[in-house]
């Protein structure tokens, strides 16, 4: 069965972003995708970190969540919904990655654990913790038609212990929806994703934001799908919205793990 990663250039207009996502999901489903993953902040990217608070939704109900459920059911498509802002008790939001089954029911929710509070250079500074509350330190996985899928978001990719826990929970796929900065993406995106695929012998689905966004933020794009050997199966190389599609083959995964049983050789 096939999976797709959706690359977007999201802005501050939620309706426009959902329209962009709708068109790309329809194209991916039409090409045979059973599951499609949207990027981080797919529904809203404002000029300032705290702009997202105005679009926060209560868990389980709201414009964005209702749209996701309806779209999954209409397209009969599993959707990994990047992140959307879900109200947190302290006035911030959770960066919630929800998974919707092909009947429109929500199958899982993961809240981003690791928050991007960094200075990437040349005055480009991020403080996600000013508006985002960290999720509970608990890995989240969900069974899908393509296999058991481990959930993560963007900056999480730099913390391999999360993915090791997901592999230990039986995951054969890992999703990493992202809005990777252009500066860090150029040097780290492919390397980090390939490491997570190879060390855990898992498929990796990595949809990303691309281009320039409100406030001047630039994101790296290069949405891709990797196999358990770290080979790139499909990639959006253009710096514009699009999608990449690849076959997820349980037989290939089993064969790789059988001939190279590194997960069974762990000692620590």
KADABEL-V929345 format. One record per backbone hydrogen bond with DSSP energy under -1.0 kcal/mol. CO is the residue of the C=O (numbers start at 1). NH is the residue of the N-H. E is the energy in kcal/mol with one decimal. If there is no record, write none. Layout:
BEGIN
[[CO	NH	E] [CO	NH	E]]
END
This chain:
BEGIN
[[1	248	-3.4] [2	34	-3.1] [2	35	-1.1] [3	246	-2.3] [4	37	-2.3] [5	244	-2.0] [7	242	-1.8] [8	210	-2.3] [11	45	-2.8] [13	17	-2.3] [14	18	-2.6] [15	19	-2.0] [16	20	-2.2] [17	21	-2.6] [18	22	-2.7] [19	23	-2.0] [20	24	-1.8] [21	25	-2.8] [22	26	-2.5] [23	27	-1.9] [24	28	-2.3] [25	29	-2.8] [26	30	-2.4] [27	31	-1.3] [28	33	-2.3] [29	32	-1.5] [34	78	-2.5] [35	4	-2.1] [36	80	-2.6] [37	6	-2.9] [39	42	-1.1] [48	51	-1.5] [49	52	-1.0] [50	53	-1.4] [51	54	-1.2] [52	55	-1.8] [53	56	-1.3] [57	87	-2.2] [58	61	-1.7] [62	66	-3.0] [63	67	-1.9] [64	68	-2.3] [65	69	-2.3] [66	70	-2.4] [67	71	-2.7] [68	72	-2.6] [69	73	-2.1] [70	74	-2.5] [71	75	-2.5] [72	77	-2.0] [78	36	-2.7] [79	100	-2.8] [80	38	-3.1] [80	82	-1.8] [84	96	-2.1] [85	57	-2.2] [86	94	-3.4] [88	91	-1.5] [92	88	-2.4] [93	133	-3.0] [94	86	-2.2] [94	96	-1.4] [95	112	-2.4] [96	84	-1.6] [97	110	-2.6] [98	81	-3.3] [99	107	-3.3] [99	108	-1.2] [100	79	-2.4] [101	104	-2.2] [105	101	-3.1] [108	99	-2.5] [110	97	-3.8] [112	135	-2.2] [115	117	-1.6] [116	128	-1.5] [118	126	-3.0] [121	124	-1.7] [124	120	-2.4] [127	130	-1.8] [128	131	-1.8] [128	132	-2.8] [131	93	-2.2] [136	138	-2.9] [140	151	-2.5] [142	149	-3.3] [144	147	-1.4] [147	144	-1.6] [148	172	-2.2] [148	173	-2.0] [149	142	-2.1] [150	175	-2.6] [153	156	-2.9] [154	157	-2.6] [155	158	-1.8] [156	159	-2.5] [159	162	-1.7] [160	164	-2.1] [161	165	-1.8] [162	166	-1.8] [163	167	-2.6] [164	168	-2.1] [166	171	-1.8] [167	170	-1.7] [172	203	-2.6] [173	150	-2.7] [174	205	-3.1] [177	154	-2.3] [180	220	-2.4] [181	185	-2.9] [182	186	-1.7] [184	188	-2.6] [185	189	-1.1] [188	192	-2.8] [189	193	-2.1] [190	194	-2.4] [191	195	-2.0] [192	196	-2.2] [193	197	-2.1] [194	198	-2.8] [195	199	-2.7] [197	202	-1.6] [203	174	-2.1] [204	226	-2.3] [205	176	-3.0] [206	224	-1.9] [207	178	-2.5] [208	8	-1.4] [209	221	-2.1] [211	219	-2.7] [213	216	-2.0] [217	213	-2.8] [218	182	-2.2] [219	211	-1.1] [223	236	-2.8] [224	206	-2.6] [225	233	-2.8] [225	234	-1.2] [226	204	-1.9] [227	230	-2.3] [231	227	-2.3] [234	225	-2.3] [238	240	-1.7] [242	7	-3.1] [244	5	-2.2] [246	3	-2.6] [249	253	-2.0] [250	254	-2.6] [251	255	-2.2] [252	256	-2.5] [253	257	-2.4] [254	258	-1.9] [255	259	-2.2] [256	260	-1.6] [260	262	-2.2] [262	265	-1.2]]
END
